[in-house]
Amino acid sequence: MEESRNDARVTVVMPTYNEAANLRRMAEAVLGLPLDGLHLKIVDDSSPDGTGRIAEELAEKYNAHGRHRMSVLHRTEKDGLGRAYTAGMSAALEEGAEYVVQMDADGSHPVEAVPRMLAEAVTSGAGLVIGSRYVDGGSLDEDWGVHRVLLSRFANAYARVVLGTRIRDITAGFNLWSARTLRDVDLSTLDSAGYSFQVELKYKAVRAGHSAVEIPIRFEERTQGVSKMTLRTQLESAVVPIRLRLKKD
């Protein structure tokens, strides 16, 4: 069974906003993976730098000769990473994906880890495989400042304590989900608009009875473009774990 899973229908959902400098190399890296059933879905929030236009050009290139390897979902407003992921992941499920991967467009997530994540999901039956910075073997780019490292580690420890979860990297944005897990959670019920979407979705998946496995990755610092993290998203990330814990099922 495991050997036949190179043809599993896997959709990589990649939200973009002003990622024109990164998109071409990211598309090439993702679509160069040795997975026959792989599809790349770009979710662009009307980027003013032309990211959406570049995505369409790339889709035309990779879909030549009757193939359907890449698609673009254009959104008219920028209302948060969580909303972008919800739109892209919902579309992937409607199109028949068996697994859905969340991945940033800035190159911080190691593309080559996707086959390893898929193999783990298939062999273990996990509903979620997390590319984790905080399990043995995981690491962060040395260019991360001390304050960013401390903030990230604190955010994860804080969420673990508040939510009572054993997931070491619950804020991770590099994740592979089974279609069944996402359907059980029901993406339309998620409240988080920003980065806290990562925490809410994992928490609800585990609460629904799906297992999560963490595999180590190295998280790289972006070399092009600027981070989309704002004070507002950081505040939301602090509030969401408490809201989830207090919310009655």
Summary of the structure (lengths in Angstrom):
residues: 249
radius of gyration: 17.1
end to end distance: 36.7
largest distance: 52.6
contacts: 804
relative contact order: 0.16
helix: 47%
strand: 16%
